[in-house]
């Protein structure tokens, strides 16, 4: 089933950050929208400002995969129907709103550790800017422009 952009964003917000509270869910929505709107680097080249391409770019969001490492992923955006709060946050993000706490962050992840690594992903394209809930958020380094 093909979801419209609002539905798709609401579903990935719930799946990726449903337990992170309003600010955590908004932060994740902002990262997704930052990738949609970035003016250079991999996400512009690969996704060309298309939210659907951002979400389904291979290897980016666990919730956009039905299988991870050969194992069925039961926590995916098809299995997690959104509630009103997720639609509200999707509408908020689609309207151009952003959180200053994460700036232009293009990545986030849960390190399952109280300390965030200073860089992410492994190639060093991102530098830590903040932690919100269980997620660490990363802004692009100069290296990102070469990706």
CORNORSUL-V370653 format. One record per residue. N is the residue number from 1. D_CENTER is the distance of its C-alpha to the mean C-alpha in whole Angstrom. Layout:
[[N | D_CENTER] [N | D_CENTER]]
This chain:
[[1 | 21] [2 | 19] [3 | 17] [4 | 17] [5 | 14] [6 | 15] [7 | 15] [8 | 12] [9 | 10] [10 | 12] [11 | 12] [12 | 8] [13 | 8] [14 | 11] [15 | 11] [16 | 8] [17 | 9] [18 | 12] [19 | 14] [20 | 13] [21 | 15] [22 | 15] [23 | 13] [24 | 11] [25 | 9] [26 | 10] [27 | 8] [28 | 5] [29 | 6] [30 | 7] [31 | 5] [32 | 4] [33 | 8] [34 | 9] [35 | 8] [36 | 10] [37 | 13] [38 | 13] [39 | 17] [40 | 17] [41 | 16] [42 | 15] [43 | 12] [44 | 15] [45 | 17] [46 | 15] [47 | 14] [48 | 16] [49 | 14] [50 | 14] [51 | 11] [52 | 12] [53 | 12] [54 | 9] [55 | 8] [56 | 11] [57 | 11] [58 | 13] [59 | 12] [60 | 8] [61 | 7] [62 | 10] [63 | 10] [64 | 11] [65 | 14] [66 | 17] [67 | 18] [68 | 17] [69 | 20] [70 | 23] [71 | 22] [72 | 21] [73 | 18] [74 | 19] [75 | 15] [76 | 14] [77 | 13] [78 | 16] [79 | 18] [80 | 16] [81 | 17] [82 | 16] [83 | 18] [84 | 19] [85 | 17] [86 | 14] [87 | 16] [88 | 17] [89 | 13] [90 | 12] [91 | 15] [92 | 15] [93 | 12] [94 | 14] [95 | 17] [96 | 15] [97 | 15] [98 | 13] [99 | 13] [100 | 16] [101 | 15] [102 | 12] [103 | 13] [104 | 12] [105 | 9] [106 | 7] [107 | 7] [108 | 7] [109 | 9] [110 | 12] [111 | 15] [112 | 17] [113 | 19] [114 | 20] [115 | 20] [116 | 17] [117 | 18] [118 | 18] [119 | 16] [120 | 13] [121 | 13] [122 | 17] [123 | 18] [124 | 18] [125 | 15] [126 | 14] [127 | 16] [128 | 15] [129 | 15] [130 | 14] [131 | 14] [132 | 13] [133 | 14] [134 | 14] [135 | 10] [136 | 11] [137 | 10] [138 | 11] [139 | 12] [140 | 14] [141 | 18] [142 | 20] [143 | 20] [144 | 17] [145 | 19] [146 | 21] [147 | 18]]
